Amino acid sequence: MKVLFVSLGCDKNLVDTEEMLGILGDKGYKYTDDETEADVIIINSCCFIGDAKEESINTILEMAECKKNNVCKALIVTGCLAQRYKDEIIKEIPEVDGILGTANYDSIYELVEECLHKNSLDKKNPSGDEKDLFELTRLPKLTKRVVTTGGYYAHLKISDGCNKNCTYCIIPKVRGKYRSFPMEDLIKQAEELAQNGTKEIILVAQETTLYGVDLYGEKSLHKLLKALCKISGIEFIRIMYCYPEEIYDELIETIKSESKICHYLDIPIQHANDEILRKMGRRTDKNRLIEVIKKLRTEIPDIALRTTLISGFPGETEEAFEELLEFVDEMEFERLGVFAYSPEEGTVAATMKEQIDEDIKNDRKDEIMELQQDIAFRKSEAMIGKEVTAIVDGKLPNENAYAARTYMDAPDIDGCIFVNTDYELMSGDIVKVKVIGSFEYDLIGELVED
């Protein structure tokens, strides 16, 4: 039997997809990327914001056509949209045979078998024995995994769920409370990845900075990082999704002192106006944000900081937006992204008064990105003449040039450095590069011969 997986949404979702691929592969299923060949189609869905929800629904409807035309035998929806809208999917899209929520990934084989072999008179849309999302203390151990990123880099999901309950976010309702994965399991998984050629590990979670609090009674991300640094073959370790108010001294010191850890930190702040931060349910304020950013740059002068912002949150006045613009201008983040606020049903923010017009949200988003483009251009220009280490992502078609990434760039979301060379390089090669030019978000370099 052949299975087609469509993984939507974030890199945490991608890890879940890779684990389900591993479970099915271990049971003898084969993989395909052609829906016309697939016996089973599985969509790992997302519903974080409106655009993600729309993409998930459109993908399900598209794949439902394969079921209508008898191309595939079973259509299954997993992930956040399945967790949140199970009944609606069953009612509105009868082609869907199975639903699996975010706490049940280890049941994927049993569900696929049930969908394939059920009698037509049996119950429709099985979902297995649903685990109580909010009673879980940790996710089940999933040791099998098929890495889909090319192998030389891989994401390591260190926890699931979230306890922050920001007013705009649905994640706690579809992922449950924060639960760290045992350190020994993560180390074992990282060792297996390294043995299979992974050189870059990217730590992901809804929030990485609180890792270990539930299991060990204290923040333990720095301990996990030190253990990962000891693994032979791992050269780059990158940390994503650090809530700024939870960044602590031992973590900073570990990033500073361990050579394998990239001087790169993703710290989503969402806004800089105190009133908007309060309405968002964020547990920080502008002064504390400035304090942690200055501390990071003092302790680690070459650190690259990435952040994410929300434009047009309910009640965002022109004055609050101007304050955000000034903050971005002053802080000069190396990497920055902006989402126009999306009201999600079931969240507190969706019921707030003073909702902002869509055009204003998008205009403000564009204005922030225009400012960030100028900042990024200056930052890139300042890199000219410097030598950096980079990991090769692949060759450009019909050119003697390669796309690579420095410590400042996470895959898929940040820029790259284009490396000119006559030498033949492979994806995953780690090379020394001299920067000789720049674009707004990308660099141009030449190989430094050893």
N, C-alpha and C positions, 0 to 999 in steps of 0.2 A: 504494500500500500504506500502511496506517495502523499506527502503532506506539504501544503503551501502555508507558510506563516506570513502574515502581514503585521508588522510591529509598528504601532503609531505612538506619537507622544515622546516622552522624555527618555533619557538613557537608563533610568531606573526601570522603566517598562521594558526596554531592550534586554536588560539582564533577566527579567522574568521570562521573556520570550526565549532567550538562549537556554534557560534552565528547562523549559518545557520541551524545546527541541532535543535536549539531551535525554530527557525521560523517554520520549517517543523513539528516539534513535536507539536507545538501549533495548527497546522492545521489538526492534526489527523494522521500524518504519523508515522509509527513505524520504529524502527532501527534494522539492522542486520549486523553482521560481516561476513556473508557467501554470497559470490557472487552468489551462485546457488539459493539463496532464494530471492534475491533482484529484485524488480520491477524497481527500479531506482538506478543507480550507479553514484556517483558524485566524481570526482577527483579534489581536491584542489591542484593545481600544483605549482611548484617552478621553477625558471630559474636563480637563483642567480649566480651560476657558472656552468661550463660544466657538472660536475658530476650530479648536481641537475637537470639540463635540461634533461640529458640522462635518469635519473631515472623517471622523469615525463613522457617522451615520451614512455618509455618501459611499464610503468604502464597503460597508455592510450591504447596502443596496446594490452596489456594483457586483459584488460577489454573489449576491442572491440570484442574479441572472444566470450564473453558472449552475445553480441548483435548479432553477426553473427549466433550463435547457438540458437537464440530466447530465451535465458535464462532471459534476462532483457528487459524491454520495452523502457527504455530511458537511454542514456549515456550522461552525462553532464560534461564539463570541466570548472573549475573556477580557479581563482588565477592568479599568475604572468605570467605563460606561456600562459594562455588564453588571458591575457591582451596584451602580446607582440606579439604573433603569431596567432591571431584569424584567419586570412585569410588562413594561411598555414595549420592550423588544419582542417578547413572546407574542404579544397581542398584535403589534403592527407589522411585524416581519415574519410571517409564518414559515418562510424558507429556512429560518434559523432552527437548527436541531438541538443545540446545546448551549447552555450559559454557564460560565465559571467565574466566580467572583475573585477578588484580589487575595483572599486568604486560602484559596483552594488549588493553587497551581500544581501541587504534588498529586492531584487527582486527575490530571489531564489524560493519562492513558486510559483509566477506567471510563471516563466520559466519552472519549473517542470510540472505544469499543462498544459502549452502550448505544451511541448514535449510529454506528455502522451496522450493528447486528440486531437492533430492535425490530420487532414486527410492526408493520404499518398500523395495526390496531392498538399497539401499546401506547402509553402516555407520550404526549408530545413534549418537546423541549425539556429533556432531563437536565438537572443541574447538580446531581450528586448530593452527598450529605454536606450541606452548607455549614461551615464552621462559623461560630459567632465571632465576627470581626473584632468586637470590642472586649472579648474575654481572652484573646490570645496574649500570651506572655512573650512569645517569640515565634518566628516563622519556622516551619519544619525544615529539617536539614535536606538540602538538595545538592547532592554531590556531583551529579552529572550535568554537563553544560557544553553547548556547542557555541563557540565564540564566532560571531558573525562580522567582526570589525576588521578582519584581515589577519588577526592573530598576533601581530607585533604590538598592538595596544589593546587593552581590555578594561572594562569598567568593573569595579569591585563594589557591590552594594553592601554597605556595612550596617544598615538598619532599615526599618520600614515604619510607616506611620508618622504621626506628628502630634505633639501636645500643645502647640502654640495657639491654635484656634484663631488665627488672624481673621478679621471680619469678612474679607473678600474671598477666602479660600475654602474650597470644598474638600480638600485632601483628607482631613481627619475623619470625615464622614464616609469616605470610600476606601481609606487605607487603615483606619483604626488608630489606636494610641501608639506612641513611640515605643519601639522595641528593637534593641540592639541585637545583632547576631553575635554568638560567642566568638571570642577572639581566636580560639584554636581552630574553629571552622574556617574563619577568614584566612588565617595563615596557611592552612592546608590548601584552600582554593587558590591562593596566590602562588604557592609552590607548584601546584599543578599547571597553572597558567605559564609560569616561568619555564617549566620543563618542556612545554609545548611551543616555546619561542616568544612569549610575551616579554617585551622590554619596558613598556610603559603601563603602569597601573593608575587608573583614575578612580579615586574614591568618591562614591556618590551615595546620597540618601536624601530624604526630605530635609534633614538637617544633620550634617556630619559633626558639628562641634559638641553636641550632647552625647556622642557615642560613649556607651559604657555606664552612664548614670543609673540606668535601670538594672543592669546586671551586676555591676561592681561597686555601686554606691558613690561613684565619683567620675568626673570627666576623664576618659581614658584614651582619647584619640591619640595623644602623644605617645602612649605606650604601644598602641597598635602600629603607629608609624615606625617606631624604633624596631619593632619585630619585623615589619615588612622590609626595612632597609637591609636586614641581614640576609635576605633571600638572594642567592646567586642568580644572575641573569636579569634581574630587575634593575634598570638604569634610571628611569624617571618615575617619580611618584607625584601625582597631581591631586590636589584637594579641591572639591567643589562644594557649594551650598553651605558655607559657614555663616551662621547668623552672627552679625557683628557684636552683639551684646554678650555672646557666649564665648568669644575668643579670649583665651587665658594665657598666662605667662609661660607655662610649661609647653604649650603648643607653639608659641612664638619661638621659644628657645630651641625646640626640636627642629622646626623648619629652618632656623638659622644655622644649626650645627650639623645637620645630616646632609651630606653632599647629594644624595639621591633625590631628595625632596625638592621639587621645583619651587623657585621663589615666585610663586603664583598663588593667588588666593581669590576665590569667588565669594564675594560677600554681598548678597542681595539686600539692599537697604530699602527699596521701594519708594521712599520719599525723604525730604529733609525738613519739611515744615512740621513743627511739634503738634499742632492741632490735627493735621492730616494723619500723622503717625499714631496719635491717640485714637482717632476714629478707625484706623486700620487694625487696631489691636496690637500694634507693634510694641515691644517692650524696651524701647530705647527712645532717645531724643536727639536733636541735632548736635548738641554739645558733646554727647557721648560718642556719636558717630565720628565727629571731628577728632576726638581724643584717640579712638582706636585706630583711625587711619594714620594719624601722625605718629603714633607709637609703632605701628607696623613699618612705616617708612624710615623711622629713626633706627629701629633695630635691624631692619633688612633693607638697606638703601636701594637695592636693585629689584625690589619686589614689584611684580606686575599685579595690579588689582583690577578685578572684573566686578561689575555690579549690574543689577537690574532695577529698573524703575517702573512705576505705574503712572501714566498720565490720565488726568480727568477723573480722579477718584471723587465720589460724591462730596460736595462741599468745597472742592478745590477752587478757591477764588483766584483772581488774576494775581493778587499779591502773593498768595501761597505758591503759585506756579513760578513767579519771578524769583522767589526765594530759592526754589529748587534749581532754577537755571543758574543763579549765582553760586550755589553750592557745587554744581557740576563744574562750573568754570574754575572755581577755587581749588577743588580737590583733584582735578585733572586725572581721572581714572584712565588707566591704560586701555581698558576694554569696558564697553557699556552697551546695554540693550534696553529697549523701552517697549512696554506693552500698553496699549490703550486699555483703560479699565473695562472689564467685561462683567456685567452683573450676573452672578450665578444663582439660580434658584436654590433656596435652602441656606443661603448665607445671610448674615446680618446686614452686610453692606447693600445687598440687593433691595432691602426694604427701607433704606435711608432716603430721606428727602434730599433735595438739591442734587438730583442726578444731572450729570453734565451732558450736553448735546454731543452726539457722535462726531460731528464735524470739528467741534472744539477739542475733543479728546485727541483726534488724529492730527489736528494742526499743532497742538502742544507736543505731541510725540515727535512730529517732524522737526519742530524747532529745537528740541533737545538733541536730536540726532544730527542736525546741521552743526550745532555747537560742538558735539562730540567729534564730528568729522574733522573740524579744525584742530581740536586737541590731538586726535590720533595722527594727523598729518605732522604736527610738530614733534610728537613723540617718535614717529617713524624716522623723520629726518635726523633726529638726534642720534639715531643708531648707526648712521653711516660712518664707516671707518672702524667699527667695533667688530671683534671676532666673537662668535657665539657657537654653541653646540646645538645641533638640530637633528631631528629624527625624520627620515625620508618617508613620505606618504606615497609617492608614485611618480612616474615619468610623464611629462607633458607630451601629447601626441605630436609626432613629426618634428620634435625639437630636441636639441642636446641640453635639456634643462629638466629639473625635477622640482616638484612641490615638496616642501619640508616644513617642519614646525619647530620653533624654538621653545624654550621653557615658558615663554609668554603666551603661548597659543594652545588652547584645548581644541581637539578635533571637532569639526562640524560647526562650531560656534564662533571661533576666532579666525584670524587671518593666517597667512603662511609666508614663508620666504622662498622665492624662486631661485634655485641654485643652478647656475650655468657651469657645465663641466662636460668634457669629452669622456670622462670615466663612466663605466657602467655601474650604476648603483641599484640596490634592491630596496623595496619597501621594508622599513624597519632598520635600515642601516643608520648608524649614528655617526655624524660627520662634523668636522669643524668648518665653519663658514665665515667669510668676511663680508660684511654688509657693504655694498657699493651703490645702492640706490633705494628709493622708497616710493610707495604709493600712499593713499590715505590709510589703508589698513594692512597693506602687505609690504614686504621688503624684497629687495633683489640682492643676491649674494653670489659669491664665487667660492669654489671649494678651496680650502687651504690645504695644500699638499703637505703630507707628513713625510 
